[in-house]
Structures are given as structure tokens and as C-alpha cells.
Amino acid sequence: RLGLGTPPVSIDKSYIHAGTRRKVSRFKIQPTRMQSLDGLKISQISAGEAHALAIGSRGEVYAWGQNDAGQCGISNGTNEFRNLANGKKNMLDDIWIPRRVDPFGITQANKCPIQSLAPHAKYISAGGVHSAVIDLDGRVWTW
């Protein structure tokens, strides 16, 4: 889908986002620089069905996009399903701009006080509604 140009006329180019009820564009017709990643040296990126992951220069992982099944690895703090207006259940809010995924790379002091204990991502993969990371020690992390 990405980079393929204008969608067919029969497809609505926008949709109402379930969580915010805002009208959101489905497609970008031309490549657009993600200013929210400016200042970060990104070494790898992976796009899933409706979310994406990126690795920063210090092994940190960033995620954005649809997060209804937790595929971004970013919790709302409750991990409880909530009812949406359309009758469906949604576990987590979508991530509108890239956010760092704990515990990869430099972590908050209260979560991992010694930086060397934090896993550093080497490879990432974003799937349909799941994500995976291989860290520098060859360990596999999935969510």
C-alpha cells in the first residue's frame, strides 16, 4: 500500500478513527518526511499492516500506528479492553507519533537503573497485529 500512489476512486481516502472520532487520511500520495523522528539516527524500519517500528542508534525501539491489539508494545497503563462506540472492544489507544518502547535501549531510571541491563535491539519486524525484536544478545522478544 505505501508508496503505490493514489488509491482507486472507489476507496474512501479517509476514515473516522475509532478512538478519537477524528477524520484521518488513510493514504499519503507522496513520500513525506517524518519530522517526529528528526534528531534520531534510525538504523532500521519495519512496516506492519497498520503500525511501524524503528530502531534508533542506541538500540532503542520506536513504534507508531494502530495499537488496538498492543502491536506497538505501548500500554495505556491498564491493559484492559474498553468498549468503543461501534460495539467493538479496543485494548489500547493508537500511537499517533513515534514513541519509545520499553525496555529497549536507554530506559527510565526507575525501570532499569543500569543502562547495560537494558536490551538493545538489533533487528525488528512488524507483522499484522504483532511485533518482534532480536536484541544484541540474540534473544527474541515478541508482543
Helices and strands as residue ranges (DSSP letters): E 14-16, E 23-25, G 35-37, E 42-47, E 51-56, E 61-65, E 82-83, E 89-90, E 95-101, G 115-117, E 121-126, E 131-135, E 140-142
